Amino acid sequence: MKILFVITYLFSFNSWSYSGKEAWSLANTRGKVWLLTEYKAFFTKYETLNSTALGELNDSHTSFMSWFLSEAWAAAEMDCIYAGWPSRRVSNLCSSPARHNPNYQQGSCGKNQMQCQPLFFGKGLCVPTSTSQQRSLAFTNCDKKFQTSKKTPEDIVKEIRADGKEAALFDLMDFADKICKEGKQAGTGMCKRLQAAVDRMRHFKKSEIVVDTPKKEAADSVISLDPVVVVDKKTVNDSSQKKGLILSIITANRAMDQVTSEEDCEIVTEGTPFERDEPRPVNFDFVTMRSTAGGWDNTFVSDKTDGLRPTGFRFANAGPNSVAGDPINPSERVEREWRFVSEDNSRRETYLWITDDAGSGYLSQLMETMILIVPRKMKPVIEDKGNDLHVTLTTGEKVIYDKKTKIIKAGVLKEGKVDLNPNRFNRKFAPISYSGSGISIRLDKRGGDPRLISGNAVVSQNGKTCQVKASELWQEEDFRYEDDKKLVDFLNRKCGKKFTL
């Protein structure tokens, strides 16, 4: 018998294959917040570079504006951005939107004030524009005022959607995209950062394919998609019969996925060494990432002096599938993000960070988990092997993920489903368990950095567990131990000699 599934799958796309507005249309609320934050950062940098060309101050930056803007955008009705508002150039200088933008509204702002762009800061915020310095820093001052307001980035996204203002936001995104795609700014840090933000939305992109089962590719992609099921060339329409057929195939394929050779999960004894015990001090600029054909991102932090420094790699299971199922909010998408962090390739700051997003649309409802695994013998690495991604942990032990879905297939980490309990206060953290020979130290926090909790970390090895105050292991965001022996000696003093390297 031949069973045919029409299913949806996730794939990567090349840098800038999609525009900001296309990335926005693909993303859930969390992704939209991310995009809005990054475009805001772009325009903050834009204002800094272009500050003295605002407000018709003088003609000294005519050549600068021509260099910065593309000819295609300059031909449009609005050809420059003033404090986040589309406006027009006068004598090649960007003028106040109050003069040329019919969509600009003064709102409740008084004389010599400007209304902050509601697409970035929400409604009702005003900043002074009496002096040239105030005009040149209006966007930055709006951001400072937003930070002291009670509004959240999620509130701004919801306002944009509720008020039907997405088209206006897309105009701003198009402006930024054209600068970075067509202008001379493409290689700058602000454009690389924006490119990374747009590229991050790629895992929401869907494409329809046909799969003959019982191939493994069908197993984890169909459970919540209402696929077309054809049995012996006849379409099955009965919902209960379809569900039974789909579940039977998934169950069979799941069982096959768990059977791997010893070679697949063999412990690596010689890996990539850490470059240092603790990360170097960083003069922080921005974070960015570079996507790979294998479907993961290499992550970096930019140092203003030394350039890019590696911070590990990441990928995401963006459902719906058997782990990241139907979301709480039907307009959202469930996601489990895996970040294998190794800051500056250092032993001290290397750990695993898992974020479960149940699709509630609120960053405060993200379930954050951090797991540090010792011994830390080698830097974590990821390899593309056919239909799988092989991740080697700091212990030399492996975890094998399905390349398309990012669901664990084998190895020393096991996972359960993202908890979709509609009662957010009863929602559970990611059910991730470690079954290797090393020691795991786990922290959990809802909507925040687990390293900053006031409670305990859970320490486990071979069924033995102990709880230790997080503050005794972390000093704010810094782990206190780069030496594994000193760490284990401390744990055994606290827990009664339960752990060994």
Legacy VTK file of the C-alpha trace (Angstrom):
# vtk DataFile Version 3.0
C-alpha trace
ASCII
DATASET POLYDATA
POINTS 501 float
0.000 0.000 0.000
1.304 3.402 -0.934
0.472 6.391 1.289
1.056 9.863 -0.098
1.383 12.955 2.127
1.325 16.557 1.007
3.204 18.274 3.833
4.821 21.565 4.769
8.497 21.850 5.613
10.994 24.494 6.668
13.988 25.626 4.682
16.733 28.228 4.602
17.182 31.005 2.100
20.178 33.005 1.051
20.956 36.338 2.671
18.596 39.124 1.551
16.506 36.755 -0.563
13.579 38.196 1.377
12.771 41.753 2.296
11.944 43.004 5.759
8.229 43.091 4.984
8.328 39.484 3.729
10.187 38.431 6.874
7.534 40.268 8.929
4.728 38.377 7.191
6.408 35.061 8.006
7.196 35.760 11.659
5.132 35.235 14.787
4.828 38.029 17.376
8.193 37.159 18.874
9.788 37.388 15.428
8.002 40.655 14.686
9.298 42.140 17.951
12.793 41.038 16.949
12.456 42.649 13.505
11.005 45.879 14.882
13.851 46.126 17.404
16.479 45.609 14.712
14.962 48.123 12.292
14.779 50.608 15.158
18.492 49.985 15.803
19.167 50.598 12.106
17.434 53.980 12.141
19.194 54.945 15.362
22.512 54.374 13.590
21.173 56.109 10.476
20.334 59.179 12.548
23.826 59.212 14.083
25.470 59.113 10.656
23.084 61.659 9.198
22.497 63.925 12.207
23.766 67.193 10.785
21.786 66.761 7.543
18.424 66.996 9.315
16.216 70.039 9.616
17.604 71.997 6.628
20.577 73.160 8.652
23.099 73.691 5.866
24.258 72.374 2.499
27.443 70.678 3.677
26.049 67.136 3.444
24.622 67.142 -0.079
27.164 64.620 -1.312
26.673 62.509 1.812
22.938 62.158 1.208
23.448 61.233 -2.450
25.943 58.578 -1.392
23.700 57.180 1.328
20.421 56.896 -0.602
19.726 54.791 -3.657
18.478 56.461 -6.834
15.421 54.190 -6.826
14.276 55.456 -3.454
15.177 59.063 -4.249
12.696 58.984 -7.123
9.810 58.139 -4.788
7.435 60.688 -3.275
9.292 60.520 0.028
13.052 60.243 -0.373
14.572 60.561 3.109
13.900 59.678 6.752
13.632 62.320 9.465
13.504 60.887 13.010
11.806 57.755 11.699
9.307 59.652 9.517
9.398 59.544 5.693
10.005 63.034 4.360
11.424 64.887 1.378
14.769 66.383 0.615
14.960 70.115 0.076
18.196 71.229 -1.546
19.401 67.675 -0.841
18.754 68.040 2.899
16.055 66.112 4.778
13.302 68.432 5.984
10.860 68.071 8.856
7.996 65.647 8.100
5.569 68.310 9.344
6.273 70.184 6.098
5.991 67.414 3.532
4.507 64.224 4.992
0.682 64.322 5.016
0.645 61.289 7.334
2.597 63.085 10.023
0.358 64.149 12.890
1.387 66.505 15.668
-0.934 64.683 18.077
-0.717 66.039 21.612
2.748 67.486 21.068
3.220 71.187 21.656
5.096 73.865 19.787
8.745 73.040 19.111
8.011 69.351 19.732
7.815 66.357 17.448
5.631 63.304 17.783
7.750 60.150 17.997
7.172 57.675 15.186
4.337 55.469 16.580
5.456 52.544 14.404
8.575 52.283 16.576
7.583 53.946 19.860
3.802 53.750 20.113
1.326 56.589 20.298
1.530 59.749 22.333
5.280 60.299 22.855
6.783 63.721 22.127
10.343 65.075 22.153
11.623 68.666 21.891
13.010 69.980 18.600
13.875 73.569 19.506
17.604 73.299 18.856
19.615 71.767 16.065
21.008 69.177 18.489
17.500 68.158 19.583
16.414 67.835 15.956
19.441 65.772 15.033
18.885 63.371 17.957
15.080 63.206 17.863
14.951 59.487 17.071
17.443 58.628 19.823
15.561 60.813 22.304
12.313 59.082 21.353
13.908 55.742 22.140
15.070 57.002 25.534
11.543 58.191 26.278
10.111 54.854 25.172
12.435 53.025 27.568
10.948 54.952 30.489
7.336 54.422 29.370
5.160 51.499 30.408
4.864 50.185 26.857
6.541 46.993 25.685
7.736 46.040 22.189
4.851 43.541 22.062
2.440 46.433 22.630
3.868 48.278 19.624
3.514 45.215 17.374
-0.083 44.749 18.483
-0.846 48.448 17.865
0.602 48.275 14.351
-1.521 45.261 13.473
-4.690 46.523 15.168
-4.466 49.941 13.488
-3.690 48.504 10.042
-0.328 50.315 9.895
1.794 47.471 8.541
1.959 49.056 5.068
3.456 52.229 6.565
5.998 50.134 8.467
6.886 48.299 5.246
7.763 51.642 3.624
10.347 52.211 6.356
11.634 48.665 5.993
11.935 49.117 2.222
13.953 52.291 2.768
16.415 50.481 5.040
16.554 47.398 2.807
17.369 49.425 -0.287
20.205 51.194 1.480
21.703 47.890 2.515
21.057 46.015 -0.729
21.794 48.665 -3.331
23.797 51.404 -1.683
27.390 51.655 -0.577
26.438 50.711 2.990
26.032 46.976 2.305
29.237 45.981 4.079
28.730 48.136 7.171
27.926 46.783 10.615
24.427 48.268 10.711
23.495 46.539 7.447
25.050 43.235 8.443
23.057 43.349 11.659
19.838 44.094 9.748
20.576 41.319 7.261
21.005 38.853 10.127
17.659 39.906 11.621
15.793 39.406 8.348
17.589 36.132 7.701
16.628 34.831 11.139
12.981 34.702 10.036
13.810 32.136 7.355
12.706 29.160 9.478
9.115 30.394 9.272
9.118 30.086 5.498
7.085 27.140 4.247
7.034 25.293 0.957
4.834 22.429 -0.156
6.381 19.085 -1.109
5.132 15.561 -1.726
6.672 12.636 0.168
6.100 8.908 -0.336
6.108 7.114 2.991
7.422 5.252 4.869
10.283 7.649 4.276
11.682 9.360 7.370
11.109 12.808 5.908
7.366 12.559 6.553
7.542 11.658 10.216
7.741 14.941 12.059
6.151 17.378 9.635
2.516 16.410 9.292
0.830 16.023 12.628
-0.867 19.437 12.768
-1.056 20.430 9.086
-4.201 18.636 7.857
-2.308 17.058 4.906
-3.891 15.327 1.921
-3.746 11.559 2.462
-4.087 9.306 -0.584
-4.453 5.523 -0.180
-4.261 3.470 -3.370
-4.969 6.615 -5.423
-8.077 7.481 -3.388
-8.153 10.562 -1.166
-9.064 9.865 2.458
-11.546 12.495 3.702
-12.675 10.977 6.996
-10.817 12.976 9.661
-10.544 10.155 12.211
-9.259 7.725 9.582
-6.714 10.297 8.375
-5.528 10.906 11.919
-5.118 7.189 12.560
-3.081 6.706 9.374
-0.859 9.726 10.091
-0.202 8.717 13.685
0.666 5.153 12.700
3.232 6.366 10.170
4.704 8.864 12.637
4.934 6.215 15.348
6.698 3.795 13.014
9.107 6.424 11.753
9.804 7.690 15.265
10.784 4.168 16.285
13.094 3.878 13.293
14.650 7.244 14.112
15.639 6.026 17.560
17.671 3.159 16.079
21.122 4.437 15.223
24.471 2.789 14.914
27.082 2.927 17.664
29.200 4.956 15.304
26.532 7.688 15.174
26.696 8.291 18.935
30.314 7.370 19.568
31.965 9.661 22.114
34.565 11.966 20.608
37.813 11.827 22.539
39.699 14.517 20.632
37.764 17.608 19.628
38.259 21.299 18.973
39.994 22.790 22.040
38.798 25.942 23.725
40.848 28.989 22.809
40.855 30.413 26.340
39.565 29.751 29.836
37.425 32.893 30.058
36.272 35.383 27.421
38.210 38.535 26.770
36.604 41.834 27.806
34.443 43.101 24.951
33.748 46.640 23.843
30.267 45.644 22.720
28.780 46.906 19.455
26.092 44.477 18.268
25.258 40.801 17.870
24.889 39.145 14.498
24.783 35.738 12.859
25.687 34.037 9.618
23.391 31.392 8.201
24.611 28.136 6.725
23.229 25.840 4.057
22.731 23.221 6.767
20.033 25.276 8.456
21.850 26.672 11.488
23.368 30.071 12.330
26.882 30.772 13.515
26.579 33.598 16.050
28.929 36.486 16.797
29.298 39.589 18.914
30.949 42.606 17.340
33.723 44.261 19.305
34.269 47.896 18.355
38.017 47.311 18.371
38.602 43.690 17.399
35.663 43.011 15.069
33.550 39.846 15.188
34.057 37.295 17.947
32.342 33.883 17.785
29.692 33.049 20.381
28.548 29.608 19.197
25.690 28.460 16.977
21.888 28.251 17.047
18.898 26.736 15.254
15.164 26.506 15.873
12.353 23.978 15.586
9.518 26.189 14.337
6.453 23.943 14.231
3.907 22.700 13.746
5.205 19.197 14.338
5.160 16.528 17.036
7.363 18.593 19.406
6.350 22.174 18.566
2.626 21.660 18.026
-0.381 23.912 17.448
0.064 27.286 19.185
-2.053 28.816 21.931
-2.735 31.801 19.682
-3.694 30.497 16.199
-1.984 33.482 14.557
1.339 32.551 16.168
3.768 29.673 15.738
5.262 27.407 18.379
9.066 27.340 18.490
11.879 25.695 20.400
15.181 27.481 19.922
18.512 25.784 20.677
21.565 27.967 21.344
24.914 26.292 21.879
26.763 29.200 23.437
30.550 29.432 23.584
31.440 33.062 24.206
34.766 33.925 22.649
35.439 30.160 22.441
36.014 30.146 26.204
35.608 27.222 28.607
33.995 29.266 31.370
31.147 30.663 29.253
30.083 27.586 27.300
26.592 26.203 27.860
23.304 25.240 26.224
20.326 27.643 26.197
16.832 26.436 25.211
13.863 28.762 24.687
10.307 27.388 24.420
7.796 29.748 22.795
4.229 28.425 23.109
2.867 31.047 20.725
1.384 33.370 23.329
2.867 36.415 21.605
4.566 37.750 24.758
8.309 37.719 25.401
7.518 37.590 29.118
5.995 34.140 28.558
9.089 32.576 26.984
10.260 29.548 28.980
14.041 29.910 29.277
16.344 27.044 30.261
20.117 26.998 30.608
22.115 23.758 30.957
25.846 23.655 31.631
27.445 20.233 31.091
30.817 19.195 32.506
33.493 18.064 31.951
34.177 20.796 29.426
36.775 18.995 27.348
36.138 20.602 23.957
34.254 23.330 22.196
30.765 22.248 21.015
30.625 21.700 17.263
27.913 21.043 14.678
28.218 18.992 11.485
25.908 18.578 8.497
25.534 14.860 7.742
22.932 14.068 5.099
19.467 14.446 6.601
20.880 14.994 10.089
22.751 17.563 12.125
25.336 16.068 14.510
26.135 18.197 17.558
29.081 17.252 19.742
28.808 18.524 23.313
31.651 19.669 25.570
31.901 16.116 26.953
32.540 14.656 23.493
29.052 13.087 23.504
26.720 13.500 20.544
23.166 14.633 19.908
21.614 13.988 16.487
18.898 16.314 15.162
16.703 15.964 12.113
17.950 18.650 9.741
14.502 19.781 8.560
12.520 19.806 11.792
15.368 20.229 14.331
13.807 17.444 16.427
16.208 15.229 18.394
16.575 11.772 16.843
19.269 10.216 19.027
22.033 10.926 21.497
22.510 11.998 25.111
19.783 14.666 25.082
16.094 13.718 25.043
13.202 16.113 24.554
9.475 16.278 25.110
6.876 18.611 23.645
6.678 22.351 24.100
4.078 22.846 26.857
0.974 24.543 25.425
-0.958 24.862 28.671
-3.297 27.868 28.157
-2.705 28.792 31.795
0.667 30.465 31.412
1.382 30.232 35.134
1.188 26.433 34.995
3.242 26.074 31.826
6.303 23.851 32.253
9.855 24.506 31.127
11.365 22.552 28.249
11.355 18.829 29.126
14.996 18.304 28.158
16.970 15.560 29.880
20.649 14.674 29.727
21.570 10.966 29.908
25.324 11.150 29.367
28.108 10.393 31.819
28.854 14.012 32.710
27.318 16.435 35.207
24.478 18.737 34.163
23.692 22.021 35.925
20.271 23.389 35.006
18.568 26.750 35.569
15.037 27.821 34.507
13.348 31.217 34.350
10.168 32.499 32.720
10.754 35.496 30.446
14.271 36.298 31.651
17.895 35.264 32.054
18.046 32.009 34.086
21.475 32.933 35.424
19.929 35.760 37.433
17.412 33.703 39.409
17.389 34.015 43.194
16.647 30.312 43.614
18.579 27.090 43.032
20.308 25.356 40.169
19.648 21.608 39.831
22.821 19.528 39.579
22.497 15.943 38.251
24.707 12.978 37.340
23.649 9.364 36.798
20.443 9.737 38.796
22.029 11.651 41.672
20.774 15.198 42.144
21.453 18.174 44.359
20.317 21.791 44.497
22.786 24.646 44.839
22.063 28.370 45.022
22.487 29.861 41.563
24.353 32.838 43.025
27.043 30.450 44.311
27.679 29.302 40.756
27.059 32.525 38.846
28.078 36.056 39.675
25.352 37.852 37.760
25.889 36.588 34.185
29.420 35.199 34.720
30.017 31.583 35.721
32.380 31.412 38.678
34.419 28.358 37.596
36.514 27.765 34.495
38.300 24.793 36.108
36.163 21.621 36.184
38.015 20.044 39.111
37.486 23.111 41.309
33.827 23.137 40.288
33.290 19.480 41.188
35.157 19.908 44.481
32.771 22.759 45.340
29.693 20.724 44.344
30.796 17.778 46.467
31.355 20.011 49.492
27.784 21.249 49.083
26.193 17.938 48.119
28.143 15.195 49.890
30.477 13.728 47.288
27.844 12.794 44.704
29.693 13.844 41.566
32.774 12.744 39.647
34.579 13.891 36.512
LINES 1 502
501 0 1 2 3 4 5 6 7 8 9 10 11 12 13 14 15 16 17 18 19 20 21 22 23 24 25 26 27 28 29 30 31 32 33 34 35 36 37 38 39 40 41 42 43 44 45 46 47 48 49 50 51 52 53 54 55 56 57 58 59 60 61 62 63 64 65 66 67 68 69 70 71 72 73 74 75 76 77 78 79 80 81 82 83 84 85 86 87 88 89 90 91 92 93 94 95 96 97 98 99 100 101 102 103 104 105 106 107 108 109 110 111 112 113 114 115 116 117 118 119 120 121 122 123 124 125 126 127 128 129 130 131 132 133 134 135 136 137 138 139 140 141 142 143 144 145 146 147 148 149 150 151 152 153 154 155 156 157 158 159 160 161 162 163 164 165 166 167 168 169 170 171 172 173 174 175 176 177 178 179 180 181 182 183 184 185 186 187 188 189 190 191 192 193 194 195 196 197 198 199 200 201 202 203 204 205 206 207 208 209 210 211 212 213 214 215 216 217 218 219 220 221 222 223 224 225 226 227 228 229 230 231 232 233 234 235 236 237 238 239 240 241 242 243 244 245 246 247 248 249 250 251 252 253 254 255 256 257 258 259 260 261 262 263 264 265 266 267 268 269 270 271 272 273 274 275 276 277 278 279 280 281 282 283 284 285 286 287 288 289 290 291 292 293 294 295 296 297 298 299 300 301 302 303 304 305 306 307 308 309 310 311 312 313 314 315 316 317 318 319 320 321 322 323 324 325 326 327 328 329 330 331 332 333 334 335 336 337 338 339 340 341 342 343 344 345 346 347 348 349 350 351 352 353 354 355 356 357 358 359 360 361 362 363 364 365 366 367 368 369 370 371 372 373 374 375 376 377 378 379 380 381 382 383 384 385 386 387 388 389 390 391 392 393 394 395 396 397 398 399 400 401 402 403 404 405 406 407 408 409 410 411 412 413 414 415 416 417 418 419 420 421 422 423 424 425 426 427 428 429 430 431 432 433 434 435 436 437 438 439 440 441 442 443 444 445 446 447 448 449 450 451 452 453 454 455 456 457 458 459 460 461 462 463 464 465 466 467 468 469 470 471 472 473 474 475 476 477 478 479 480 481 482 483 484 485 486 487 488 489 490 491 492 493 494 495 496 497 498 499 500
